[in-house]
Amino acid sequence: MKLQMVDVLGQYSHIKADVDAAIHKVLESGQFILGKEVGEFERKIAGYLGIGEAVGCASGTDALQLALMALGIRPGDEVITTPFTFVATAEVIGLLGAKPVYVDIDPRTFNIDTHLIERAITPRTRAIIPVHLYGQPAEMDAIIDISRRHGIKVIEDCAQALGASYKGKKVCTFGDVGCISFFPSKNLGAFGDAGMVVSNDKDCAARMRIIAAHGSRVRYYHEVLGINSRLDTIQAAILGVKYAYLDQWNAARKKAAERYTAMLQGTPVVPPYVLPHVDHIFHQYTLRVPRRDELAAYLKQREIPHAIYYPVPLHLQQAFAMAGNKKGDFPATESATAEVLSLPMHTELTEEQLTYITDSIKGFYAKH
Ligand SMILES: Cc1ncc(COP(=O)(O)O)c(C=O)c1O
């Protein structure tokens, strides 16, 4: 059986004619940089989220950087985030000369533990970046409440959670800025790198647009130091077609997740815990499993793709030595890195494939 962790080409085959036509339209227009498809797609995402402003950029990583720059994060500032995330979340903090201050995770959801945030706040704290990991929203009510009481900004890392909602409201719309990634494997994936920042603050959005264009509003007049981070027109055209399927694709992922969880009942694996008041869109289906590395080797033998998101927490990465952390600082994160295992998750999974994968896991635990 041919299994894949993500199936970007399967999706493409269903909508090939429309995607190809959209690409050709851009090729024929010659408007490769900031063509009209970029603005059209920005308006689609703003409408989808019910947010005032959306600014395309080159990646989810750049989206985070633009947000931090527009909110005035400078060297010496502290930004609170989770150590259990993709490197980009904290990388941009460090690149700007600020310090990532980590807060451990809630072991059930793998998201930042909001009960631990306040003790990490210091007079230098300027912002907090919650990550909606694997597609499950972080506890936004508590995060917004803390940020208001302490006068700190909130940047939501929505890279893995476009379309997820918390108490009926879409993630990306709670904080000062929401950051989206359209990396090909994301729930709404481009055919290359792409990203977006969204905000209800017009001034902040305008600053992000300026920073993304070399700090200029008018060509060759530079108000601030900026970067070159534009949403590519071809990617915007592709995303403009794929966007129409986002909710349907998210529903397909949720259905696959439900099947996995039902089929894995009776095994010692711990299925994803879903908060009762959220809509989790299952960017990843991540289990907590006993004897993780042996199970991973067994799945490999049976040609079942799987992944460890993430094997090393950020506070123990060499690149973040400047944050001054050590082993043992964030025990919930450290045990998660030793126990998590993600199974294939995409919109094209069949019942037969799900059965094969889960039967293999059952087989492993029956033998071991
Ligand atoms: C949580 C998180 N933040 C940020 C990013 C960065 O996005 P990109 O790869 O588009 O730069 C990713 C994904 O790649 C991610 O998973």
The ligand as an SDF file (V2000), in Angstrom:
LIG
                    3D

 16 16  0  0  0  0  0  0  0  0999 V2000
    4.0360   26.6950   14.0050 C   0  0  0  0  0  0  0  0  0  0  0  0
    4.7090   27.2280   12.7750 C   0  0  0  0  0  0  0  0  0  0  0  0
    5.1290   28.4930   12.7540 N   0  0  0  0  0  0  0  0  0  0  0  0
    5.7190   29.0200   11.6800 C   0  0  0  0  0  0  0  0  0  0  0  0
    5.9150   28.2780   10.5400 C   0  0  0  0  0  0  0  0  0  0  0  0
    6.6570   28.9010    9.4010 C   0  0  0  0  0  0  0  0  0  0  0  0
    5.9420   28.9240    8.2140 O   0  0  0  0  0  0  0  0  0  0  0  0
    6.7150   28.8890    6.8100 P   0  0  0  0  0  0  0  0  0  0  0  0
    7.2560   27.5290    6.6040 O   0  0  0  0  0  0  0  0  0  0  0  0
    5.6450   29.2500    5.8360 O   0  0  0  0  0  0  0  0  0  0  0  0
    7.7680   29.9280    6.8640 O   0  0  0  0  0  0  0  0  0  0  0  0
    5.4750   26.9380   10.5090 C   0  0  0  0  0  0  0  0  0  0  0  0
    5.5780   26.0590    9.3550 C   0  0  0  0  0  0  0  0  0  0  0  0
    6.3150   25.8150    8.5590 O   0  0  0  0  0  0  0  0  0  0  0  0
    4.8670   26.3990   11.6600 C   0  0  0  0  0  0  0  0  0  0  0  0
    4.4580   25.1340   11.6760 O   0  0  0  0  0  0  0  0  0  0  0  0
  1  2  1  0
  2  3  1  0
  2 15  2  0
  3  4  2  0
  4  5  1  0
  5  6  1  0
  5 12  2  0
  6  7  1  0
  7  8  1  0
  8  9  2  0
  8 10  1  0
  8 11  1  0
 12 13  1  0
 12 15  1  0
 13 14  2  0
 15 16  1  0
M  END
$$$$
